[in-house]
Amino acid sequence: MKVIFRFLWLLVGLLLANSCVFEKSETAINPVLPGDSPNPTVTKIGDSYYASATSNEWSPLFPIYKSDDLNNWELISYVFPGGAPDWAHQNFFAPELSYDEDQDKIYVYYTGRDKSTGKITIAIASADNPEGPFTDHGPLIISDNTETIDAFEIRDRDNTLYLIWKEVYAPGEPSIIYAQPISEDRKTVYGEKHELIRNDKEWENEIVEGPCIFQRDDYFYLLYSAGKCCDITCDYKIGVARSKDLLGLWEKYEANPIVKDNEIWKCPGTGDVFREGRDYYLLFHSYKAVGGDYIGREGLLEKLHWTDDDWPYFERSSEMTLENNRIDYFDDFSKALEPCWQWRATQTLSYATGENGLMLAASAENDLLGSLLAQPVKSMNFDVTATIDLNMSGRDVEGGILLIGATTNSFGAPMAGLGITVGHDLIQVWITSGKEKNVYEAVSTAEYGDLIKLKMNIKNGDLLQFSVSDGDKWDIIADSVDASGYVPWGMGFRWGLVSKGETNEFVNIRNVELINR
């Protein structure tokens, strides 16, 4: 059995794993990036497209997806497969991929929170290959006094490279998107910053952010998001402005917003525009109107259309397929850990995989939830089952399955979880929130033997049932457990595996399976 630690994550394992491929299709699919995929970004290299999305607090950071047809995407790597870069510790969002054809190098701008200053800031990493490895170059020095987010780059007509960015919104202050020259190695921002647009329209609800600029004929076009992005009362929308000169003057479209809620999707936010032949497409994120708070912001792809006077608009399709959301999953952990597994960026992960399954080291990390391996929730109705081998598990640990959320639907809220775990004495259904564990139900382990199956049934996204089996029949331990009050800010629920207890002991999880209903 091979022990693999967080800082020795094997990229080879990522490249060889094949069960994290989104379902193949010959027709357009939305969502193209199912599950929690906020702030998507895309770039083309050769004949292939590469995309990434926000990670928030979950490592490995910033997934790299590959597609040759824009519909079918495979998770092939991560920008930071070993976890957070040394200078940052949380709030990893808004990646922006940019391929420099002259240098044959790919850059990724991203946002993180600086350990030393406590401020959110834009940073930069680069690689010679989109599959990595990426070299982190750390934070960009843009402003000494303000926090910076939402980086984007574009060249002016004279080939000068500009960084587009914005300051973190402060209530009562203007929300402004800026342009400023940046060096060709992307390590130095220099010269004067130029205001492009600010929040001066009522529909923008005080905030403009998420800039994306592209050229078409005589104009630069700036797509931007406005409003509240990420909580259950979100009102995000997408607007557009245009200018014949990159530095302005910028004119906002009188028909804004050009992307807003419809009967299927809500709170759309900008991502990236790219050109395919003569057509332009937008990869962006949106919540499902029903149940989307539980799943998170998913990646959608839509074509831009044009008015006679050269303004873009979208023929918002209300069509949606669940093809990519309803992919069943099984893992017996006999090979390297598959790339779709995630852990908290602040978590020290220790585990082993092999013929006996997963050995997951216990802890009291993650606001006392324990050690976690998780995946984003992609549908509203599914079952997760896991087999725990007590003979291979430590005496002072318990392990099982859980749904992971937060104590409140607010930015930076502590973690919360609802789960079922088995130890050598008890099988417990519990809710842990705000570092306080409350046992919902508990039964003796003795009657179920040493090889125990646990099941978590999710109905309508937030109604949970927990069961246990010795292999012959399922006994319901707790029913109708309400998870609706634990929806996290800016991301959906995650389901996962947990190991809690003494840090020098392990829980043996033989296998795990997710079946959609």
N, C-alpha and C positions, 0 to 999 in steps of 0.2 A: 504494500500500500504506500502510495507516495504522498507525503505531506507537502501541502502547498500553502504558503503564507501570503498575506495581502501584498507585501512588497516584492514577492517573487512570482506574481501572476504571469502565467505563460501565454504569450501572444499566440504561440503555435496552437494552443488549445482553442483559442478563439477562432482561428482560421479553419481548423478542422471540424469544429462542431457544425452540425447541419440541421438541427431541429429548431432553429430560430429563424427560419426562412418564411416570409409571409407567403400565403397561398398563391400559386400561379394562376394567372387569368389572362385571357386574350382580350378582355374589354376593360374599360375604365372602371376603377374601383375607388370608392371613397367610404371610409378613410383609407388613404394609401399608407399612412403610418398610424396604425391603430393603437389605442391605449394612450398613455400619458406621453405626448410628444409636443410640448409647447415650443414656440419660437423656432419653427423648422427653418433650415437653411439648406441650399442646394447649389452645387457647381458641377460643370461638365468638364471631364478630362478625357480626351480621345473620344471614344464612342460610348463611354459610360458616364452615368450620373452618380454623384456622391452627395449624401445628405447627412445632416446631424440635427440634434434638438437639445433642448434644455434638460439637464440632469437634476436640477435642484439640489437636494441633499443626498442623492443616491450615487454611489460608485458602482462600477467604473464610470468615469465621467465622460460625457459627450460621445454618444454612440456614433459610429460611422456606418452608414447604410450604403449599399451599392445596388444600382439598377441599370439595365440596358434598355428598358422600355417605359420607365416612369410609373408603371403600375405595380410591378413586382420588385420588392426591396428585400435585400438580405443583410442582416447584421453581420458585419465582417470584422469589426475592430472597435476600439475606443481611442479617443485622443489621449486620455490618461487611464490606461488599463489597470495601473497599480493603485489608483486612488488619487486623492487631492495633491496638487503641487505643494511644495514645502511652504510657500509664502501665504497660502490661503487655507480656509477651513470650512466655509459654508457658502450658501447662496450662489451656486454655480448655474448660471442661466445665460440665455441669449447668445449662443455660439454663432459665428458667421464665417463660413468657409469661403476662401478666395484663392483661386488658382492663378499663379503668375506664369504665363506661358513662356515668356522670355527666360525666366529663371528655372523653369520646369520645377517649381516648388509650390506646395500648398500651404497657405497660412490659415490659422483659425484664431479669430478674435473671440474672447469670451469674457464673462463677468464673474468675479468672485469677491469674497470679503477678505481683506487684508488682516492677517493676524496681528500685525504690529500696530496698525492704526485703527482697526475696527471699522474701516470704511469700505464700502462697495466700490470696486474700480474695474475698468477695462484692462485686460491683459492680452498677451499674444503668444502663440506657439506656432511652430512650423515643422514641416516634414518634406522629405524628397519623394514620398509616396503617400497617397491618401490612406493607405492601410497602416501607416506608421513605420517605425516609431516616430513620435512627435517630440521635439525639443521645446521645453517651456522657456520663454524669455522673460516671464514675470510681468508685473504691472507696467502699463504705459503711464508716464508722467504727463498728465494733461492739465490738471488743476490741483493746486495745493489745498484748496479750501472746500472743494465740493466733491461729491461722489458722482462717478460717471458710469453710464450703462449704454447698452444697445449700439454697439459699434457696427459700422458698415464702411466699405471702401469703394471709391470710384475715381476714375481719371477724368480730368477736365479735357477740353478739346485740345489743349496744348500738351497733353500727356502728363501733367502734374498730378501726382497721386494725392488724394484727399481722404482723410478719416472723417466720417460722419458719426456724430455721437450726441448724447444729451446728458444733462445733469439730472440727478435724482430729484424727483418732484418734492417740493416743500410747500405745504399749504399756505396759500396767500401769495406765493411767488409765481412769476411767469414760468411756464413750461416751454423750454426752447430746444430746438434741434440745431446743432452747429456743424460747420465744416471747417477743417483745419488741415494744412499740409502735413504729410507724414513721409518719412524717409523710405527708400526702396527696400530696405531690410526690415521695415515695419517696427523698428525699435524706438524711433524718435519722432515725436510730434513737435513741430516747430512753427514759427510764424504766427500770424494773427488768426484768431478764430473769427468766423463769419456766421452771423445768425442767418438761418434759412427760413424757418417758420417758427411761430409760437402759438399758444392756445388763445385764439382770438375769436372763436366761433362758439355759439351757445351749445351746439350739439357735441362739441369736444369735451365738455364736462371737466374743464380745468387741466386736462392732461393730453399732451401729444408725445408719442414715443414710437419705438420700433421702426425707424426709417429704413426704406429700401428705395434706391434710386437706379433708374435705367434710362438709356437713350433710345429714342425712336424718331427718326427723321430730324426735324429741326429742334426738337424739345428734349430736355431732361424731365423725367417724371419722378415725383417723390410720393410713394405710398407711405402712409403712416397710420398708426393706431391711436385711438382716443377713447377716453373714458376709463372705467374701472375694469381691470383685466381679469381678476383671478378669484374672487370670492363668489358665494352663491347668489349674490345680488348684482353680478357683473352686468355691465352695459356696453362692453367694448364694441367698437365699429372701426371700419377702415375708410379713410379718406384719401384724396389725391390732390397734389398741387403740381404745377408745371412752370418751367422757366426755360428760356433760350440760352441762358448762361447759368452755369452751375452755382455760382455765388449769388444769383438772383438778379432781378426781383422775381419772387415766386408768387404765382397766382393760384389760389385755391378754387377748386371746381364748385360752381354754384349748386350742383346737384349732389354734393356730398351729404352723407356718406355713401360710398359706392358699394360697400359690402356691409350688410347688417343682418339681423336675425331673419330666418324664415321658419317654416313649420317644422323643419328637421334639425336645424343647427342654430346655435346662439353664440353671441359674444366672439365674433371672428376677430383675429389679430394677425398682423402682417408677418410675413416670412420673407421669401425671396421671389423675385421675378426672373425668369430666364426665357431665352428665345430658342425655339425649335423650328427650323426652317423659317418661314415668314410669320409664324405665330408666336405669341407671347403667353406665358402661363405663370400663375401665381401658386406657390406652395405656401400655405398658411395654416393656422390652427383654429379650431373651434370646438366648443362643447356640443354634444348632442342635446337637443332641447329637452328630451326626456331621459333622465338618468345620467346625463353627462357629468354632473357634479361628482358622481361616484367613480367615473372612468377617467376623467381628466380631459385636457385639451388634446384633440387628435389632429393628425396632419391630413389636410385636404388639398386637392389639386384642381384648379379651375382655369379655364381659358379666358384671356382678356379679349373683349370685343371693342370696337372703336366707333365713335360717333362721326358724323360728317365733318365736324370741326375739331377732330383729333383729340377727344377726351376718351379715356378708357372706361368701360363698364363691364359688368358681369351678368350673364344670363344665369342667375342663381338656380342651380338644379336642386330640386327637393328630393331627388333620388338618392338612395343610400343602400349599400349592400353590407350585410354583416359577415361577408365571406372572410374578411381578414380578422374580424373580432372573434369568430367562433372556431378557433383552432385549438383542438385538444392537445394535451401535453403529457408526456411521461418521461421520467428520469429515474434510472436506477444507479446513477453516479458511478458507473463502472469505468468511465473514462474521465478525462479532464472536465472540470466544471464548465458547463456550457455558458456562452456569453450573455444569455438573457437573464442570468442570475445577477442580482444587485445586492449591495450592502450599504449601510450608512457611511457617508464620507468621513465621519468622525469615529467610526468603529474600527477596532483592531481585530481583524478577522483571522482565525486559525481553523483550518479544516483539513481533511484528507478525503480523497476519493479512491475507490478501488472495488474489488470483487465483492466486498461486504457492504457496499453502499457508501453513504456519507457519514463521516465522523466530524461532527460540528462541536467545537469547543464552547463550553458554557461561559456565561458572564452575567453581570448585572448592568451591562451597558444599555444605551438607547433608552434613557429615562426609565430604567429598571425593567424594560421588556425582556432583555437578554440579548444574546447574539442572534443576528437575523440574516437570512438569505431570502430575497423577495423578488417578485416580478409584478409589473403593473397589471391591474385589473383591466380586462378588455371587453367584458360583457357583463350583463346584469344578472344572469342566472347560470350558475355553475356549481359543481361539486369539486372539492379538493380532498383527496385521501392520502394518508401517509402511513407507512408501516414503521413502527419503532421496535427495535430489538433491545429489551432491557438487559439481556445477558451480556451485550456488548457495550452497555452504557454505564457510566459512573454511578456510584451509590447516592451521591448528593446532588444529582441533577434531575431536571425534567425537560422533556422535549415534546414538540408537537407542531401544530399549524395555527395560523392566526390571520386576521385581517388587520392591516396597519393603517391608522389614520392619525388624527391630532386631537388635542384636548378641545380646541376651538377652531372655527373657520377664520383664522386671522394669521397674518404674516408672522412667522417665527414662533408659532405656538408649539409647546412641547408635544412629544409623541404620545399616542394612545394606541392600544391594541385590544382586540377581542379574540380570545383563542381557547384552544383545548390542548392540554399537555398531560403527559403521563410520566410519573416517577415510580419508584419501587413500591410506594405505599398507596398513592392516590392518583386518580384521574380527575382533573379539575377543569371546569369551564370558568373563565375569569375575564374580567375587564380591568386593564391597567391604564390609568389616566392620571397625568400630573404626578407621576412617581408613586401612585397609591394603587395597590392591587386589591380588588374586591372579588372574592370567589362567588360565582353565580350558582354553581352546583358542584358537588364532589361525590365520587363513589370510590370504593376500594378497588385497587388494582388486582387483588388476589384471584378473583374469579375469571380473569381474562388471560392468565398465563404470562409468558415472557415475550411473545411476539404479538404485538397489539396494533390493530388498525384504528386510526382516528379519521373522522370525516367532518368536514365543514361544508354545509350547504348554504349557498347564497341565493336568495330570492329577491327579485326586484331591486337589486343593488345594495340593499341595506337591512334585510331581514335574515338573520342567521339561525341555523340549527346545527347542533353539535351532537355527534354520535360516536360510539365505540363498538368494536367488534373483536372477537377472538378468531375470526375467520369463518364462522358459521352463520351468524346473524348480527344485525345491527341493533344496538340499544340506544335510543335517544336519551341523551343526558340533559340537554337544555334545548328549548324550542322558542322561537319567536324572540330572539335576542335582537334588540333594536340598535343598529349602528349608525342611524341617520345623524346623530349629534356629533359624530367624530370625523366628518368630512374635512380633509386638510385644505389649507389655502394654496391655490396655484397648482395643485396636482390631484390626481385621483387616489383612490385607495390602492394599496398593494396587498397581495396575498403572499404568504411566505411560511418559512420554516423557522422555528425558534429553539434555542438551547439556553437554558438559564440555570444558574447555580454556581458551584465552585469552579474557579477559572482554570484549574489544572485537570478538569475532568471533561469528558466528551459524551455527547448523545449520539447513538447510532441510528440513523434514518436509512432504512433499507431502500425505500423508493418513495416517490410521490407522483400523483396523477391528478390532472385537471380534466374534467369532462364537462363540456357545455350542455345546457339543457334548453 
